[in-house]
Amino acid sequence: MAGKLMHALQYDSYGGGAAGLKHVEVPVPSAKKDEVLIKLEATSLNPYDFNIQKGVARPFLPRSFPYIPSIDIAGEVVAVGLGVENFKTGDKVVAVLSASSGGGLAEFAVAKKSLSVARPPEISAAEAAGLPIAGLTAYETLTQCAGVKLDGSGHQKNILITAASGGVGHYAVQLAKLGNTHVTATCGARNIEFVKSLGADEVLDYKTPEGAALKSPSGKKYDVVIHCVRTPGFPWSTFEPNLSENGKVIDITPGPSAMITFAMKKLTFSKKQLIPLIITPNGEKLKHLVNLVKEGKLKTMIDSKHPLRKAEDAWAKGIDGHATGKIIHVEVPVPSAKKDEVLIKLEATSLNPYDMKIQNGVARPFLPRSFPYIPSIDIAGEVVEVGPGVENFKTGDKVVAVLSASSGGGLAEFAVAKKSLSVARPPEISAAEAAGLPIAGLTAYEALTQFAGVKLDGSGNQKNILITAASGGVGHYAVQLAKLGNTYVTATCGARNIEFVKSLGADEVLDYKTPEGAALKSPSGKKYDAVIHCARAPRFPWSTFEPNLNENGKVIDISPGPSTMITFAVKKLTFSKKQLIPLILTPNGEKLKHLVNLVKEGKLKTVIDSKYPLSKAEDAWAKGIDGHATGKIIVEP
């Protein structure tokens, strides 16, 4: 099939929804040694797929972009590679694809022979495609971690299964009941009869007080909890009183809090344990599941089917109803100004990568503190009410403000801000220009003045500064602010924005897609005193920065991830002169006031990429996820 093209759905960067998916024509892959090429008949989606798109597994997965998601497939073998003797052309199979390469949302995919299993004619492609990740997760959780024997032998175990109507949960209930178990399950009210039909002995509506407390109606203590809930999560204090003396909670989607609790329970030799499940797909176990389906002991419940040409609808359905779901327009009460607060009627709001990260769950379990959550924290508007203790503002004042990160509120008609994080907006500055300033402007300001040591009055020795992603929100402010100081600025951006970045004051500009741009080398051969690293993607390893820095050079990363934190620690511990500094911004009213004054004086400007009405905020959100805005994206009520 060499040279033939196939239809596929892929995404090119991290994001938070179906908007980032696109239909493409790509070459049909070839089966290499120990591989089979499969013409797909069905693919299933898992929370794992959405997590990969959101960047939860970065920097490890995906290994490269573009990426075709989904790894659960069923279909027909059309070619076999060298070393494959157990399959031939025409065989029907179910398989798990490589997590690093994906490939399920396509017409053809390549799977390892060791992770491919023959599919009997009694099992449809759709039923089979649902099995691999969800079925194996339920299987490993029960047999390996919970010690349930699926032949019904052994002592009875009391099992709790949360989110029992979901992908993993509905398999877990059925598999548990093959063993000697009493199963308590949680689900939504509409699915109670369905979960009972799977075999659950007692079912709780998770929205009731009993369901939220996870208490067995029959008063049983659980030997094992199979915790399948993505959101909302439960703290250990909810599980603990419901467990037997040696009870275990097995978390199938472990986050940072699960890993911390796991470590604490191990270190304190607690009899009650929390176990994070990291699944390793296994062909023999998948074969066992297929046999159980064939024998009528296990069934795949299909929520809905979608053609590949409408796969983004399936993707949206998979995401919908969870914390990282799509934006929904709602009517909510106008908030009130409390002590030291002002109520603002919004005239403009700007979006930041920070907002998308919150939606993607990067700050969980700390932010958001609760759902539902109204995103965006950069606002400009008019004061319509002042709370007790507010003397510096009055009704009718025009202001720019930063909202509380924990509560958000910018994508609305009214929002409440602290007086300490609100600044008067002069008539010379439009609401849109002002709304772009807070987070992006303050990030650039702190990176340059606090960490790079640039003095904005132009005094001091000259510094050589590199600014990556210089046409973006933070980057375009950073170039302008840097040039107020005694600096020589090298900048990187895409080819289409080179002249724009030069117009901001950059002394030399690199196209980041060229070899020189990818290597971050100054065209004039300069070594950098500081790098203001604003790029979200591509990321650069320390080995790219290091040869371009002077003896005491610093890299200031404005969107630090795990690899940044590790490098930061290593450089500190080894007393390296060259440092990588993660910037964690703390908004400051006085610094915001300084930025507003610079705009008023014509020394700084907000470049606006695009404007959207609040009624079309989801379009602005999609553009923000895309990551290629020139300047700031503004939403206006």
Backbone hydrogen bonds, N-H to C=O, Kabsch-Sander energy under -0.5 kcal/mol:
donor,donor_aa,acceptor,acceptor_aa,energy
4,K,1,M,-2.0
6,M,26,V,-3.2
8,A,24,V,-2.2
9,L,105,L,-2.5
10,Q,22,K,-2.5
11,Y,67,Y,-2.0
12,D,20,G,-0.5
15,G,53,Q,-2.3
20,G,17,G,-1.2
21,L,18,A,-1.7
22,K,10,Q,-2.5
24,V,8,A,-2.6
26,V,6,M,-2.4
26,V,24,V,-0.5
28,V,4,K,-2.8
32,K,30,S,-0.6
34,D,82,L,-3.5
35,E,32,K,-1.8
36,V,111,A,-2.7
37,L,79,A,-3.1
38,I,36,V,-0.5
38,I,109,A,-3.1
39,K,76,E,-3.1
40,L,38,I,-0.7
40,L,107,E,-2.2
41,E,74,A,-3.0
42,A,74,A,-2.0
44,S,72,D,-1.5
49,D,46,N,-1.3
50,F,46,N,-1.1
51,N,47,P,-2.5
52,I,48,Y,-2.2
53,Q,49,D,-1.8
54,K,50,F,-2.0
55,G,51,N,-0.6
55,G,52,I,-1.1
56,V,51,N,-2.4
58,R,55,G,-1.4
60,F,57,A,-1.6
61,L,57,A,-1.4
63,R,100,S,-1.0
67,Y,11,Y,-2.3
68,I,101,S,-0.6
72,D,44,S,-0.7
73,I,71,I,-0.6
73,I,95,A,-2.2
74,A,42,A,-2.1
75,G,93,V,-2.3
76,E,39,K,-2.3
77,V,91,D,-2.9
78,V,37,L,-3.0
79,A,37,L,-1.3
81,G,35,E,-3.0
84,V,81,G,-1.5
85,E,83,G,-0.8
90,G,77,V,-3.0
91,D,88,K,-2.1
93,V,75,G,-2.7
94,V,117,V,-2.3
95,A,73,I,-2.4
96,V,115,L,-1.8
97,L,71,I,-2.7
102,G,98,S,-2.6
103,G,68,I,-2.7
104,G,70,S,-2.6
105,L,69,P,-2.0
106,A,104,G,-1.9
107,E,7,H,-1.2
109,A,38,I,-2.0
111,A,36,V,-2.4
113,K,34,D,-2.6
115,L,112,K,-1.1
116,S,113,K,-1.4
117,V,94,V,-2.8
119,R,92,K,-2.8
123,I,120,P,-1.8
124,S,122,E,-0.5
128,A,124,S,-2.3
129,A,125,A,-2.7
130,G,126,A,-1.0
131,L,128,A,-1.6
135,G,131,L,-2.5
136,L,131,L,-0.8
136,L,132,P,-2.4
137,T,133,I,-2.1
138,A,134,A,-2.2
139,Y,135,G,-2.6
140,E,136,L,-3.0
141,T,137,T,-2.2
142,L,138,A,-2.1
143,T,139,Y,-2.8
144,Q,140,E,-1.6
145,C,140,E,-1.7
146,A,141,T,-1.9
148,V,142,L,-3.0
150,L,148,V,-0.6
152,G,149,K,-1.8
157,K,180,N,-1.9
159,I,157,K,-0.6
159,I,182,H,-2.8
160,L,224,V,-2.4
161,I,184,T,-2.4
162,T,226,I,-2.0
164,A,186,T,-2.9
166,G,163,A,-1.6
170,H,166,G,-2.6
171,Y,167,G,-0.8
172,A,168,V,-2.6
173,V,169,G,-2.2
174,Q,170,H,-1.2
175,L,171,Y,-2.8
176,A,172,A,-2.6
177,K,173,V,-1.8
178,L,175,L,-1.2
179,G,175,L,-0.6
179,G,176,A,-1.3
180,N,153,S,-0.6
181,T,179,G,-1.5
182,H,157,K,-2.4
183,V,181,T,-0.5
184,T,159,I,-3.1
184,T,182,H,-0.6
185,A,202,E,-2.2
186,T,161,I,-2.1
187,C,204,L,-2.0
191,N,188,G,-1.8
192,I,189,A,-1.3
195,V,191,N,-2.6
196,K,192,I,-2.2
197,S,193,E,-1.9
198,L,194,F,-0.8
198,L,195,V,-0.5
199,G,195,V,-0.5
199,G,196,K,-1.3
200,A,195,V,-1.5
201,D,183,V,-1.7
202,E,183,V,-1.7
204,L,185,A,-3.3
206,Y,187,C,-2.1
206,Y,204,L,-0.7
208,T,205,D,-2.1
211,G,205,D,-0.5
212,A,208,T,-2.9
213,A,209,P,-1.6
214,L,210,E,-0.6
214,L,211,G,-0.8
215,K,210,E,-1.7
216,S,220,K,-0.5
219,G,216,S,-1.9
222,Y,242,N,-3.1
223,D,158,N,-2.2
224,V,158,N,-1.7
225,V,248,K,-2.4
226,I,160,L,-3.5
227,H,225,V,-0.9
227,H,250,I,-2.5
228,C,226,I,-1.0
238,T,235,P,-2.0
239,F,235,P,-1.1
240,E,236,W,-2.9
242,N,239,F,-1.9
243,L,240,E,-1.4
244,S,222,Y,-2.7
247,G,244,S,-2.1
248,K,223,D,-1.8
249,V,273,Q,-2.4
250,I,225,V,-3.3
250,I,248,K,-0.5
251,D,249,V,-0.7
251,D,275,I,-2.2
252,I,227,H,-2.0
252,I,250,I,-0.7
259,M,255,G,-2.0
260,I,256,P,-2.2
261,T,257,S,-2.4
262,F,258,A,-2.7
263,A,259,M,-2.2
264,M,260,I,-2.5
265,K,261,T,-2.6
266,K,262,F,-1.8
267,L,263,A,-2.7
268,T,264,M,-1.9
269,F,266,K,-1.2
270,S,265,K,-2.2
273,Q,247,G,-1.9
273,Q,271,K,-0.5
275,I,249,V,-3.6
277,L,251,D,-2.7
278,I,276,P,-0.6
279,I,277,L,-0.6
286,L,282,N,-2.1
287,K,283,G,-2.3
288,H,284,E,-1.7
289,L,285,K,-2.0
290,V,286,L,-2.4
291,N,287,K,-2.2
292,L,288,H,-2.0
293,V,289,L,-2.1
294,K,290,V,-2.5
295,E,291,N,-2.2
296,G,293,V,-1.4
297,K,292,L,-2.4
298,L,292,L,-1.0
301,M,299,K,-0.6
302,I,300,T,-0.6
303,D,301,M,-0.6
310,K,307,P,-2.0
311,A,308,L,-1.8
313,D,310,K,-1.5
314,A,310,K,-1.0
315,W,311,A,-2.3
316,A,312,E,-2.5
317,K,313,D,-2.2
318,G,314,A,-2.2
319,I,315,W,-1.9
320,D,316,A,-2.6
322,H,319,I,-1.1
325,G,322,H,-1.9
332,V,330,V,-0.5
338,K,336,S,-0.5
340,D,388,P,-3.1
341,E,338,K,-1.9
342,V,417,A,-2.7
343,L,385,E,-3.0
344,I,342,V,-0.5
344,I,415,A,-3.2
345,K,382,E,-3.2
346,L,344,I,-0.7
346,L,413,E,-2.2
347,E,380,A,-3.0
348,A,380,A,-2.0
349,T,635,V,-2.3
350,S,378,D,-1.5
351,L,633,I,-1.8
355,D,352,N,-1.3
356,M,352,N,-1.1
357,K,353,P,-2.2
358,I,354,Y,-2.1
359,Q,355,D,-1.9
360,N,356,M,-2.2
361,G,357,K,-0.5
361,G,358,I,-1.2
362,V,357,K,-2.2
364,R,361,G,-1.3
366,F,363,A,-1.8
367,L,363,A,-1.4
369,R,406,S,-1.0
374,I,407,S,-0.6
378,D,350,S,-0.6
379,I,377,I,-0.6
379,I,401,A,-2.2
380,A,348,A,-2.2
381,G,399,V,-2.3
382,E,345,K,-2.3
383,V,397,D,-3.0
384,V,343,L,-2.9
385,E,343,L,-1.2
387,G,341,E,-2.9
390,V,387,G,-1.5
391,E,389,G,-0.7
396,G,383,V,-3.2
397,D,394,K,-2.1
399,V,381,G,-2.7
400,V,423,V,-2.3
401,A,379,I,-2.5
402,V,421,L,-1.8
403,L,377,I,-2.7
408,G,404,S,-2.6
409,G,374,I,-2.7
410,G,376,S,-2.6
411,L,375,P,-2.1
412,A,410,G,-2.0
415,A,344,I,-2.0
417,A,342,V,-2.5
419,K,340,D,-2.5
421,L,418,K,-1.1
422,S,419,K,-1.3
423,V,400,V,-2.9
425,R,398,K,-2.7
429,I,426,P,-1.8
430,S,428,E,-0.5
434,A,430,S,-2.3
435,A,431,A,-2.7
436,G,432,A,-1.1
437,L,434,A,-1.5
441,G,437,L,-2.5
442,L,437,L,-0.8
442,L,438,P,-2.4
443,T,439,I,-2.1
444,A,440,A,-2.1
445,Y,441,G,-2.6
446,E,442,L,-2.8
447,A,443,T,-2.4
448,L,444,A,-2.0
449,T,445,Y,-2.9
450,Q,446,E,-1.6
451,F,446,E,-1.4
452,A,447,A,-1.6
454,V,448,L,-2.8
456,L,454,V,-0.6
458,G,455,K,-1.8
463,K,486,N,-1.9
465,I,463,K,-0.6
465,I,488,Y,-2.7
466,L,530,A,-2.3
467,I,490,T,-2.3
468,T,532,I,-1.9
470,A,492,T,-3.0
472,G,469,A,-1.6
476,H,472,G,-2.5
477,Y,473,G,-0.8
478,A,474,V,-2.6
479,V,475,G,-2.3
480,Q,476,H,-1.2
481,L,477,Y,-2.8
482,A,478,A,-2.6
483,K,479,V,-1.8
484,L,480,Q,-0.5
484,L,481,L,-1.2
485,G,481,L,-0.7
485,G,482,A,-1.2
486,N,459,S,-0.6
487,T,485,G,-1.6
488,Y,463,K,-2.6
489,V,487,T,-0.5
490,T,465,I,-3.0
490,T,488,Y,-0.6
491,A,508,E,-2.3
492,T,467,I,-2.1
493,C,510,L,-2.1
497,N,494,G,-1.8
498,I,495,A,-1.3
501,V,497,N,-2.6
502,K,498,I,-2.1
503,S,499,E,-2.0
504,L,500,F,-0.9
504,L,501,V,-0.5
505,G,502,K,-1.4
506,A,501,V,-1.5
507,D,489,V,-1.6
508,E,489,V,-1.7
510,L,491,A,-3.2
512,Y,493,C,-2.1
512,Y,510,L,-0.7
514,T,511,D,-1.9
517,G,511,D,-0.5
518,A,514,T,-2.9
519,A,515,P,-1.6
520,L,516,E,-0.5
520,L,517,G,-0.8
521,K,516,E,-1.7
522,S,526,K,-0.6
525,G,522,S,-2.0
528,Y,548,N,-3.0
529,D,464,N,-2.5
530,A,464,N,-1.5
531,V,554,K,-2.5
532,I,466,L,-3.3
533,H,531,V,-1.0
533,H,556,I,-2.6
534,C,532,I,-1.0
544,T,541,P,-1.9
545,F,541,P,-1.1
546,E,542,W,-3.0
548,N,545,F,-1.9
549,L,545,F,-0.5
549,L,546,E,-1.4
550,N,528,Y,-2.4
553,G,550,N,-2.0
554,K,529,D,-1.5
555,V,579,Q,-2.4
556,I,531,V,-3.4
556,I,554,K,-0.5
557,D,555,V,-0.7
557,D,581,I,-2.5
558,I,533,H,-1.9
558,I,556,I,-0.6
565,M,561,G,-1.9
566,I,562,P,-2.1
567,T,563,S,-2.4
568,F,564,T,-2.8
569,A,565,M,-2.1
570,V,566,I,-2.5
571,K,567,T,-2.7
572,K,568,F,-1.9
573,L,569,A,-2.8
574,T,570,V,-2.0
575,F,572,K,-1.2
576,S,571,K,-2.3
579,Q,553,G,-1.9
581,I,555,V,-3.6
583,L,557,D,-2.8
584,I,582,P,-0.7
585,L,583,L,-0.6
592,L,588,N,-2.1
593,K,589,G,-2.2
594,H,590,E,-1.8
595,L,591,K,-2.0
596,V,592,L,-2.4
597,N,593,K,-2.2
598,L,594,H,-2.0
599,V,595,L,-2.0
600,K,596,V,-2.4
601,E,597,N,-2.3
602,G,599,V,-1.4
603,K,598,L,-2.4
604,L,598,L,-1.0
607,V,605,K,-0.6
608,I,606,T,-0.6
609,D,607,V,-0.6
609,D,632,K,-2.6
610,S,632,K,-1.1
612,Y,634,I,-2.0
614,L,636,E,-1.8
616,K,613,P,-2.2
617,A,614,L,-1.7
619,D,616,K,-1.4
620,A,616,K,-1.2
621,W,617,A,-2.5
622,A,618,E,-2.1
623,K,619,D,-1.9
624,G,620,A,-2.2
625,I,621,W,-2.3
626,D,622,A,-1.6
627,G,623,K,-0.9
627,G,624,G,-0.6
628,H,623,K,-0.6
631,G,471,S,-2.0
631,G,629,A,-0.8
632,K,607,V,-2.7
634,I,610,S,-2.7
634,I,632,K,-0.5
635,V,349,T,-3.4
636,E,612,Y,-2.9
